[in-house]
């Protein structure tokens, strides 16, 4: 079978299976999900062996360390995947849930209820855990899924998929319920994105280049975020010890992910007290600082001059842009202009500034006195996440079960006709 026919057949199978899933009882879905999680644990050795192959190939190809960090799995990572699926089991099944109901003057009784989106294609890059997270969430929310991971993680993705799919086969689920495209041929994405007769939504997860390609080529609605240019603003009223802890965590804890801080803004009133110690701590952690003129003056040696481009860049690495701002308003304006509307935080003890920041910063997730690293479906109590959206239509921020549903209107009458 040629590539195009193979991809079309996968999509047809997925569409055929969606009706089965939409009508599967919550208790059945939860029972099967539990088996899927168990299989991940049982197949731990095979998954780790496959992941070692991917890491070896990545190192041989001299891929960046941040990329390899996202690719790497260990026993803790596999346990996290299994635990994520078990957390999804605990969540309420959204399918069939009534959002609201009302009666109109004609006597019709109208109920707005949640339904699955249908068939979801997920195109992603280096993170193998996405394979398990997406299967768990799409299955619980009654959607068929087509997975197309990056070629660099292919061995890991296949091993994870096969472990989970064993549980699907054991329970006689239709072939199209969960699907993975295993070819490394990049044309597979081009074919997939044209199949709007079979696929309802595409969710790309990865770098800006991948996401822009998907948006450009897709005939199917796309839910996405382009960049994770996240800020922490250290206000003039900040607890500076708290600010130091939050900023360090937001940048250093895992710099390669989309919710890591890329720019740090500091109010002029606290810059001289805050920056020397903070910059020293960053330098000790091998963070390269690119700062404004005042940041360079305060930090002295080893700080590169920040350009306009630096403030618009998602580094996904141990590189940080720093700017001293003259006012609260300047900080908010900078974030709305240079940020990607992903996740932004203020550190402050001023209640009014906190409220104004929450109201005026136009981002999917806005924090007061907390690290941007919490923008994550698991951390938000969603069990796992299908991705993060900076769109404003349908879904925004971390996407869990409810974000994988639409709704329909169920209308009861007793003979009404419209006159």
C-alpha positions in Angstrom: 0.0 0.0 0.0 1.4 3.4 -0.9 1.8 6.2 1.7 -1.3 8.2 0.8 -3.6 5.1 0.8 -2.1 4.0 4.1 -2.7 7.3 5.8 -6.3 7.6 4.4 -7.1 4.1 5.6 -5.9 5.0 9.1 -8.1 8.1 9.0 -11.1 6.1 7.8 -10.7 3.6 10.6 -10.5 6.4 13.1 -13.7 7.9 11.8 -15.5 4.5 11.9 -14.4 3.9 15.5 -15.6 7.3 16.9 -19.2 6.2 17.2 -18.2 3.2 19.3 -16.1 5.3 21.6 -18.8 8.0 22.0 -21.2 5.4 23.4 -18.8 3.5 25.6 -19.8 3.7 29.3 -17.5 5.7 31.6 -17.0 2.6 33.8 -15.8 0.6 30.7 -13.4 3.4 29.7 -12.0 3.6 33.2 -11.5 -0.1 33.4 -9.6 -0.2 30.1 -7.6 2.9 31.0 -6.4 1.1 34.1 -5.2 -1.8 32.0 -3.4 0.6 29.7 -1.6 2.1 32.7 -0.7 -1.4 33.9 0.7 -2.3 30.6 3.0 0.7 30.6 4.5 -0.5 33.9 4.7 -4.1 32.7 6.5 -3.1 29.5 8.9 -0.7 31.2 12.1 -2.5 30.1 11.0 -2.6 26.4 10.1 1.1 26.5 13.4 2.1 28.1 15.4 0.0 25.6 13.6 1.8 22.7 14.2 5.2 24.3 18.0 4.4 24.6 18.0 3.8 20.8 16.4 7.2 20.2 18.8 9.0 22.5 21.9 7.4 20.9 20.7 8.4 17.5 20.0 12.0 18.7 23.5 12.3 20.2 25.0 10.9 17.0 23.1 13.6 15.1 24.4 16.2 17.5 21.0 17.4 18.4 20.8 20.2 21.2 20.9 19.1 24.8 17.5 20.7 25.5 16.0 18.5 22.7 17.6 15.4 24.2 16.3 16.3 27.6 12.8 16.4 26.2 13.4 13.0 24.5 14.8 11.1 27.5 12.8 8.7 29.6 13.7 6.9 32.8 11.7 4.7 35.2 10.3 7.8 36.9 9.1 9.1 33.6 7.3 5.9 32.7 5.7 5.8 36.1 4.6 9.4 35.5 2.9 8.3 32.3 1.1 5.5 34.0 0.1 7.7 36.9 -1.2 10.3 34.5 -3.6 7.8 33.0 -4.7 6.7 36.4 -5.3 10.4 37.3 -7.5 10.7 34.2 -9.6 7.8 35.5 -10.4 9.8 38.6 -11.8 12.7 36.6 -15.4 13.0 35.7 -16.4 11.7 32.3 -17.4 14.8 30.4 -19.4 13.0 27.7 -23.2 13.5 28.0 -22.7 16.0 30.8 -25.3 18.7 30.8 -23.8 22.2 30.6 -27.1 24.0 31.0 -30.8 23.5 30.3 -33.8 25.8 29.9 -37.3 26.0 28.5 -38.4 28.6 25.9 -41.9 30.2 25.4 -42.9 27.6 22.8 -42.6 24.9 25.5 -39.5 23.3 24.0 -37.1 22.0 26.6 -33.5 22.6 25.5 -30.4 20.8 27.0 -26.8 21.7 26.0 -24.7 18.6 26.5 -21.0 17.7 25.9 -20.1 15.4 23.0 -16.6 14.3 21.7 -14.9 16.3 19.0 -14.6 13.1 17.0 -11.3 12.3 15.4 -8.2 14.2 16.7 -4.8 14.1 14.9 -1.9 15.0 17.1 1.4 15.9 15.5 4.3 16.3 18.0 8.0 16.3 18.3 10.5 15.0 20.9 8.4 14.2 24.0 7.5 10.5 24.1 5.3 11.0 27.2 2.9 12.8 24.8 2.0 9.5 23.3 0.6 8.1 26.6 -0.9 11.4 27.7 -2.8 11.9 24.5 -4.2 8.4 24.3 -5.4 8.6 27.9 -7.2 11.9 27.4 -8.7 11.2 24.0 -9.9 7.8 25.0 -11.6 9.1 28.2 -13.2 12.0 26.2 -14.6 9.6 23.6 -12.4 10.6 20.7 -10.5 8.5 18.2 -6.8 9.6 17.9 -4.2 9.6 15.2 -0.7 10.1 16.6 2.2 11.3 14.5 5.3 11.8 16.6 8.7 13.1 15.5 11.1 10.6 13.8 13.7 11.3 16.6 11.4 9.6 19.1 9.9 7.0 16.8 11.3 3.9 18.7 10.0 5.2 22.0 6.6 6.2 20.7 6.0 2.9 19.0 7.0 1.0 22.2 4.6 3.1 24.3 1.8 2.8 21.8 2.2 -1.0 21.5 2.1 -1.4 25.3 -1.1 0.6 25.5 -2.6 -0.9 22.4 -2.3 -4.4 23.9 -5.0 -3.4 26.4 -7.1 -2.1 23.5 -6.8 -5.3 21.6 -7.5 -7.4 24.7 -10.8 -5.6 25.1 -11.7 -6.0 21.4 -11.8 -2.3 20.7 -12.1 -1.3 17.0 -8.8 -0.9 15.2 -9.3 2.8 14.7 -9.7 3.9 18.3 -6.0 4.6 18.8 -3.7 4.9 15.8 0.0 5.8 15.2 1.7 6.7 12.0 5.1 5.0 12.0 6.7 6.1 8.8 9.5 8.7 8.9 8.4 10.0 5.6 7.6 13.7 6.1 5.0 13.6 3.4 2.7 11.7 5.8 1.9 15.0 7.6 1.1 16.6 4.2 -1.4 13.9 3.5 -2.9 13.8 7.0 -3.6 17.5 7.0 -5.8 17.3 3.9 -8.1 14.7 5.3 -10.9 17.0 6.6 -13.5 14.5 5.6 -12.2 12.1 8.3 -10.4 14.2 10.9 -12.2 16.9 13.0 -9.3 18.7 14.8 -5.5 18.8 14.6 -3.3 19.6 17.6 0.4 20.3 16.9 2.8 20.1 19.8 6.4 21.2 19.2 8.5 24.1 17.9 7.2 27.1 16.1 8.4 25.8 12.8 6.3 22.6 13.1 3.2 24.6 14.2 3.4 27.1 11.4 3.8 24.3 8.9 0.7 22.6 10.2 -1.4 25.8 10.2 -0.3 26.6 6.6 -1.0 23.2 5.2 -4.1 22.1 7.2 -7.6 22.0 5.8 -8.7 20.9 9.3 -9.2 23.3 12.3 -6.0 23.6 14.3 -5.6 24.3 18.1 -2.1 25.5 18.9 0.3 27.8 20.5 3.3 29.2 18.5 5.8 30.1 21.2 6.2 30.1 24.9 7.7 33.5 25.6 6.9 33.7 29.3 7.7 36.5 31.7 8.1 37.1 35.4 7.8 40.7 36.5 9.4 41.5 39.8 7.3 44.4 41.0 8.5 47.3 43.1 6.5 45.8 46.0 7.9 42.3 45.6 9.2 40.1 48.4 12.7 39.8 46.9 13.5 36.4 48.5 10.3 35.0 47.0 11.1 36.7 43.7 14.5 35.1 43.5 13.1 31.6 44.2 10.3 32.0 41.6 12.6 33.4 38.9 15.2 30.8 39.4 12.7 28.0 39.2 10.9 29.5 36.2 14.2 29.7 34.2 16.4 26.9 35.4 14.2 24.0 36.6 13.6 22.9 33.0 14.6 25.5 30.4 13.6 23.5 27.3 9.8 23.6 27.9 7.3 26.1 26.7 6.3 27.3 30.2 9.9 28.3 31.2 10.6 32.0 31.7 12.3 33.6 28.8 12.3 37.3 29.9 12.6 38.7 33.4 11.3 42.2 34.1 12.4 44.1 37.2 11.0 47.4 38.5 13.6 50.1 38.7 12.8 50.7 42.4 14.2 47.2 43.4 16.7 46.6 40.6 19.8 47.6 42.6 18.8 45.4 45.5 17.5 42.4 43.5 19.6 42.0 40.4 23.1 41.5 41.9 22.2 38.4 43.8 19.8 37.1 41.2 22.2 37.5 38.3 25.0 35.8 40.4 22.7 32.8 41.0 21.8 32.6 37.3 25.5 32.7 36.3 26.3 29.9 38.7 23.6 27.9 37.0 25.3 28.6 33.6 22.5 30.9 32.4 23.6 33.4 29.7 22.1 36.8 30.5 21.2 39.3 27.8 20.2 42.5 29.5 19.3 46.2 29.0 21.8 48.9 29.7 20.9 49.2 33.3 21.1 45.4 33.8 24.5 45.4 32.2 25.6 48.2 34.6 24.3 46.5 37.7 25.5 43.0 36.7 28.9 44.3 35.5 30.8 41.7 33.5 29.5 38.9 31.4 26.1 40.3 30.4 25.4 40.6 26.7 23.4 43.6 25.4 19.8 42.6 24.8 18.3 43.4 21.4 14.7 43.8 20.4 14.9 40.3 18.9 16.0 38.8 22.2 12.8 40.0 23.9 10.8 38.2 21.1 12.7 34.9 21.3 11.8 31.6 22.9 15.3 30.3 23.7 14.2 26.9 25.2 17.7 26.9 26.7 19.7 28.5 29.6 19.5 32.0 28.0 17.5 34.8 29.6 16.5 38.3 28.5 16.4 40.8 31.4 15.0 44.3 31.4 14.6 47.0 34.1 11.3 48.8 33.7 10.4 52.3 35.0 6.8 51.4 36.0 4.1 48.8 36.4 2.5 50.1 33.2 5.7 49.6 31.2 5.9 46.0 32.4 2.4 45.2 31.4 2.8 46.9 28.0 6.1 45.0 27.4 4.5 41.7 28.2 1.5 42.3 25.9 3.8 43.5 23.1 6.7 41.0 23.3 5.1 37.9 24.9 3.3 35.1 23.2 0.2 35.2 25.5 1.2 31.9 27.1 2.1 32.3 30.8 3.2 35.4 32.7 3.6 36.1 36.4 4.0 39.0 38.7 5.8 38.9 42.1 4.2 41.5 44.4 2.8 42.2 47.8 0.7 45.0 46.4 -2.9 43.7 46.1 -4.0 46.4 43.6 -1.0 45.7 41.3 -1.8 42.0 41.5 -5.4 42.6 40.4 -4.4 45.0 37.7 -1.8 42.5 36.3 -4.4 39.7 36.2 -6.9 41.9 34.4 -4.6 43.6 31.9 -2.1 40.9 30.9 -3.7 39.2 27.9 -2.3 35.7 28.3 -3.8 32.2 28.6 -2.4 31.8 32.2 -1.6 34.7 34.4 0.0 34.2 37.9 0.5 36.1 41.1 3.5 35.0 43.2 4.1 31.7 41.4 6.3 30.2 38.8 5.1 30.0 35.2 6.3 26.4 35.3 2.9 25.4 36.6 1.2 25.8 33.3 0.6 22.1 32.8 -2.5 20.0 32.6 -1.2 17.7 35.4 -0.4 20.6 37.7 -3.9 22.1 36.9 -5.5 18.9 38.1 -6.5 17.7 34.6 -4.6 14.4 35.0 -2.5 15.1 31.9 -2.8 17.5 29.0 -3.3 17.2 25.3 -1.4 20.5 24.8 -1.5 24.2 25.5 -3.5 26.7 23.5 -2.9 30.4 23.1 -5.9 30.6 20.8 -9.1 32.2 22.0 -11.6 30.1 20.1 -12.8 26.9 21.7 -9.8 26.2 24.1 -7.2 28.3 25.9 -4.4 27.3 28.2 -3.8 23.7 29.2 -6.2 21.4 27.5 -7.7 18.5 29.4 -10.9 16.4 29.0 -13.4 19.2 28.6 -11.3 20.9 26.0 -11.6 17.8 23.9 -15.3 18.1 23.7 -17.8 20.1 21.8 -21.5 20.2 22.6 -24.9 19.7 21.0 -28.4 20.8 21.8 -30.9 18.1 22.7 -34.5 19.5 22.3 -37.7 17.9 23.7 -41.1 18.9 22.5 -44.7 17.7 22.6 -45.9 18.4 19.1 -44.7 22.0 18.6 -44.5 23.5 15.1 -43.1 26.9 14.2 -45.6 29.4 12.9 
